[in-house]
Amino acid sequence: MALILLQIGILYFLGHVFAYGFQRYRIPDILLFTIIGLLLGPIFKLSSPEDFGHAGKVLSSLALIVILFEGGTTLDFRKVAEATGLSLALALSTMLVTVLVFSLLAWPILGSVENAILVGVIVGGTSSAVVIPMVTALGLGERVKNALILESALTDVLCIVFTMGLVQAFVRGGVQVQGFVEKILLSFLVAIIIGTVAGLLWARLRHLLQAQFATIAVALIVYGVTELVGYSGPIAVMSMGIWLTQAQHLFRKETVAPLSEFESNFYKEMVFVLKVFFFIYLGISIEAVSFGLVLLSMGALIFVIGIRFVVLRFVAHRSGSPEELTFAGLLVPKGLAAAVLAGVPVQMGMAGGEQVQKLVFVVVIVSIVAVSILIPAVKLAPVSRIVTRFFATTKG
């Protein structure tokens, strides 16, 4: 027990050191956490996902819930509305291109059109677990920050709905487009309603009960209930976070209990702790892969980033500085949702499901490494001049 506590303490301390390195030198801490996981897992075989049992999956889900909730509490409703257009443009264009590119990449590798499409859909979004901590650490402007947070939440849900629907369709035979669209719209609408009601109701109840630190418990309940009835838990939790902070503008201040600065800092620390151990766990979960596959994945990701830059060039409307728009173009990491969804084909008994999972894990790691390398590069003088010229003539 003493050895385990010592290891946890060292990893937690290193997390703070890495976080300082990110703020000071723009070396993303998530890359360093993942490298530690790779060293502990596939490289030196000191640990494996089986060592965590069900705790690993619980950690992944808990990380997603807390990160989305905390992210929602930092969003201003009016500013969210202003950023919706940009987030939708980024989410839809990036997901469409990503699905197409990675499906084409996976087809010759997997030898199956169905499995190739699954890979594209699973990695189609951007990861909330990566994006939200990074946009906070990078200090982006409100509109760009809000757009990226919303994009990651939206694409997480789209990836989940499409993946589950496709797997069921491939197993049972037949894809119903109308059913897909209805399920996605209903999932968003019901989740937003549940999260809104929960956020406003809890804002009143926590004032009456004087139970401020029960908020995370309520967020877990909201997530669990929403998922059990078949809708989007992540969107519900984010909606709850948004409306919990907006309640003070809708009710008399003496009847609600807004989040205190101490609570906000506490939730930020929870996000930090969960982020540290989630990415270490992710690194442990990766299997050995070929260098050629890594290069192919990197090439596909760079192509997606290039398209994303073009989209930002024409829809950004001076939403931020050239540096902020560059960061927005580069933030296409895969993470929690993709890693979890990668196991669905295996669980459903699809032929080639193990290969799908392995390829998705490669893309997740490559995307994190790529983002970690490219983010600090933006500060280099030659790169800075190029992106400044590229975005300087963005139409307002």
Secondary structure, 3 states (H helix, E strand, C coil): CHHHHHHHHHHHHHHHHHHHHHHHHCCCHHHHHHHHHHHHHHHCCCCCHHHHCHHHHHHHHHHHHHHHHHHHHCCCHHHHHHHHHHHHHHHHHHHHHHHHHHHHHHHHHHCCHHHHHHHHHHCCCCCHHHHHHHHHHHCCCHHHHHHHHHHHHHHHHHHHHHHHHHHHHHHHCCCCHHHHHHHHHHHHHHHHHHHHHHHHHHHHHHHHHCCHHHHHHHHHHHHHHHHHCCCCHHHHHHHHHHHHHHHHHHCCHHHCCCCCHHHHHHHHHHHHHHHHHHHHHHHHHCCCCCHHHHHHHHHHHHHHHHHHHHHHHHHCCCCCCHHHHHHHHHCCCCCHHHHHHCCHHHHCCCCCHHHHHHHHHHHHHHHHHHHHHHHHHCCCHHHHHHHHHHHHCCCC
